[in-house]
Amino acid sequence: MTTRIFLRAFNLVVCGLAVAAFAACGDDDGGGSGSGSGGAGGAGSAGSTTSAGTVDPTTTTTSTGSTDTSTASTAASTSASTGAGAGPQTIEMIDDMEDNDNAILADGGRVGYWYTFNDATEGATQTPPPDPEGTGAEPFTMTALEPARGQSTYAARSWGTGFTEWGAGFGFDLNSPEGVKATYDASAYTGITFWAKLGPGSGTSATVMISDPGTDAAGGACSDKCDAWQKTFAATEEWQQFTIPFAELKQGGWGDPAGTEQIDAAKLYSLQFQIGKAPEFDLYIDDLGFYN
């Protein structure tokens, strides 16, 4: 894939996520400003939402084990045989990771690049590393799965140690052509679905966060306390599929209120995954899509 380097303004908030398995950083405590790594060989958005989440760490889990229910790598949508009421019936893939690059699939008008971010704890490490200057020297790459998860051979993954403020994570913007962050209309979908697992020693949960105009600095309603819509899910060292409706996403409760009761799915900015402060973390995400 032809790559381009994008230089962007980074908007990570100063307080971040404390997943239910870890101690919260507090509503008013200052956190380190994170930096993003991504872009097609360059820099992605730093992500404008990190969260001191207070959401319930329960989750909607639709499947466990290593069976792959969504294997199409290029089609915009694919059927998922999960059974009546057991999960998504139709999935539009955002990224299946099989092309092993840092761009999400160019379907449905989406343009985005994977990046990493963290709380900048001194001495802490994260792989892939953030790239706030957009040098493109170390772009986000996918991790080969050994063994493969069904037909899936690659997954998005970030791991590291030593983050003590609010933690670290990774994600992408849904619509950032030429490096300019814009909204994406996902109102035709019910929510998101993805497969996830944790590496050894990474706790018991992680959080997915999605921002809209009320919870992203790009929307103008918040600046340094952008509190994303989020859901904490109970991950393990085994692959599980998670199906999370937009209606279940809640703000973490530590930052600026969005001014609405629910996320505005017609105007989404970023989708991110985060683990709170911990001695070490290792999070895998695979076959991520919108669903109905």
N, C-alpha and C positions, 0 to 999 in steps of 0.2 A: 504494500500500500504506500502510495506517495505520502510523504510526511511533510507537515508544515509546523513551524514553530510559532506559537502564539504567546505574546506577552500580555499579561492581564493584571488587573488590580485584584488583590486578594482581600476577601472580606471576612475571614474567620473571626468568630466572636471570642471574647476574652474569658468567658466561662464555659465549661464544657460538660459533657455527659458523665454522669456517674451511674453506671448500670446497676441494677438492683443488687448484683452480687458483690458490689464494691461500695466503699464509703462515699457519700455525696460530697461534692466540693462546696456546696452552700450557695444560697441565692446571691449573695453579694460578694463572694470571694473573687478576686481577680485570677484569671488563668492565663497561661502562656498563649500567645497568638500562633496559630498553626499556619503551615504553608502547604500549598498544593503542588502535586506533581502530576503531569499528564500532558495532554496535547498530542498531536500526531508527530511524535518525536520531540515535542516541546513541553510547554507548561499548560496545564489545565487550570480551571478555577480552583481556588483554594477552598471553595465551599463556604458559604456564608452562614452555615448553621452547625454549631456543635451544642450539645445540650446536657444540662444537669438533670437528666430525666427523672421524673417521679412516677412514671407510668407503671402499671401492673406488669410484672415480668411474665405473665401468661401469654400464650400465643395460640393462633390457629394453625395447627400442624395437620397437613393432609396426607403425608406419607413418610415412611422411614425406610432405611436400608439403602441398597445400592441400585435399585431398579430405576432406570431413567425413563421418565414419562414424557419428556419433551426433548427430542433429539434433532429436530430440523435446524440446520445451521444458517440457511439463507432465506427461507420462506418467511413472510411477514407474520403468519400465524400457523398454528398447528394444533391438532386435537390432542387433548390429554385424557387418557382412559383412566380416570380416577374413581369412577362410580358416582351414582347419584348422591349428591350432598356431600361427597367426600373431598371435593376440591374443584379447581377451575375446569371448566369444560372446553374453553377455547383460550389459547395463549398467543399473544403477539410478542415475539421475542425481542427484547431490548438488546441483549447480548448473550450469546451462548459460549463465548470465549474461544471457540475452536479455531479462529483465524490467528490467535496468539499475537494480537497487536493491542494497542492501547485505545483504539476507537470502538465505540459502541456500533452496532449494526446500523447501516445507513438505510433504514426502513422507516416508513411513516413520517418522513420529514424530520427525523431526529438527527442531530449532529452533536456529538459529545466525545470526550476523551477522559479516560480513567486517570485519577491523581490520588496522592496520599496526603494526609495532614496529621498534625499532632500538636501537643501542648508545649513543645519546645523545652521540656525538662532537660537541664544540663546533664550531659553524659548519657542520655537515653539514645536508643537506636531504633530505626524503623527501616524495613525493606519492603518494597522499593522506597527509596528516600524521596522526600518532598523536593520539588524543583521550582521554588518561587521566582527565580530569575528567568525561567523559560529557556535555559540553555539547551535542553534536549539531550544532554550528555547521558542521562540515565532515565529514559522514558519508562513508564509503567509497562511491564510485560506480564503475561499470564504464566501460571505455574503448571507444569506437566503433572498429571495425576498418575501416580504409581501405587496401587493399580488404578486402572481407569474406572470411572463410575458408569457402568453400562457402556454406551457408545460415546460418552463424554470423556475426552482426554486432556482437557485444560480447564482451569478455573481461575477466577480472580482471587488473589491472596495477598495479605500483608501481615507481617509479623515483626516482633521487636521486643525490647525490654526497657524497663526503667522509667516509664511515664507516671508521674506522681501528681499531676494537677487534675486534668480531666481525661487524659488518655490519648488515643490515636484512632485513625480510621482511614477509609478510602471511599471513593465514589466518583461521580461525574455530573456534568451539566447535561440536561436533555436537549438543549437547543442553543448551541454557541457557535454559529457560523462565523468564520473569520475572527474568532476569539471574542466576539461580543455576546454576552449572556442575555438570552431572551426567554420568554415563557414558552411552554409547550402545552398543547391542549390534549389532556388525557381523559376528558369527561366522558368519552365513549366507553370507558372501562370501569370495572368494579373495584379494582385494586391491583396489587402486585403479587407475584409468586416467584419463589426462588428456592434453590437448594443451598444448604449451608452446613458447615461443620466447624468445630474448633480443634486446634492442635492441642497436644498434652500441656497441662499447666495453664490453660487459658481461661479458667473460670467455668461458668455454667451458662452464660448468656451474652448476647450482643444486642444492639439496637439498630433498627433501620430508621432513617430520618429523610423526610421529603419536605422541601420548602416551596412556598408560594409567595405572592406579593406581600402578605402580612407577616411573613416569617423569614424573609430574605432581604439583605441590604439592597439588592438590586431593585426591589419593589418600592423602596423609599419609606416604608413604614417602620423600620427598625435600623439600628446601626451596629452598636457594640453588644447588644443583648438580643440577638435574633434567635428565638426559641422555636426550633423546627417542629413540625408535626412528626410524631414518632411512635414507635411500638417496640418494646423490648421482647425478644423471643428467646426461649430456653433452648439453646444449642448444646450439642454434646460432641463427642469425638466420632460419632457416626453420622453419615449423611442423612439429612431429613429435608423434606420439602415443606416450605411454609407458604401459606396463602393468607395474605393480610388485606382486608378491604380498606379502602380509603376511609370509610366511616369509623373504623376502629383507631385511627391515628389521633393522638392527643398531643398538645404541647407539653413540654417537660415541666412547666410551671415555675421556672426560675427566671425567665427573661420577659421581654416585652410581650404583652398579649396581642394576639393577631387581630382582634377586633371582630372575629367571626367564630362561630361554634364549630365549624368544620373546615377542612382543607378545601381550597378552591381548585378542584381537579382540572379545570379548564385553563389554569395558569400556573403550571409547575415549573420550577427552576432546576433544582438539583435533587439527586438521589444519593444518599450516603449510608455507609455502614460504620459503626463505631463500637469499640470496646472501651470501657472506662479504665481509670487508673489501676494498674496492676503490675506486679513484678515482671510478667511477661505476657505476651498475647500472640495469637496465631489464628486468623480467621480466613476461611475459604467461602467463596460465594460462586455459584454456578447456575447456568440456565435461568437467567433473570428476565422476567417479562411482565407485561400487563396481562390481566385476565378478565374474562366475563364468565 
